[in-house]
Amino acid sequence: MLTNRLLSVVGIVLLLSALAVIYSKYYSRLVFLEIQKQERALDQYEVEWGQMQLEQMMLVEQNRVELVAKEKLKLVMPIREKIIYIKP
């Protein structure tokens, strides 16, 4: 009778231990999937950041500003005689 109870207790402990292992394995897989998801998002943000830096460098470039002024705003460089220099 005592051995049956002892075996039952050991069996229950063994079952609970197996369930704990299954749960921890499942949880670790969920965490791993979340880490992978966040790493993919980080990679995408890094690519986007690089593209924005390139775009910023292109927009700031002097030739780009002059080109936009000529094409979109239809500005022209005045002749040298019409330029007035103001001293501070």
Buried (B, 14 or more C-beta within 10 A) or exposed (E): EEEEEEEEEEEEEEEEEEEEEEEEEEEEEEEEEEEEEEEEEEEEEEEEEEEEEEEEEEEEEEEEEEEEEEEEEEEEEEEEEEEEEEEE
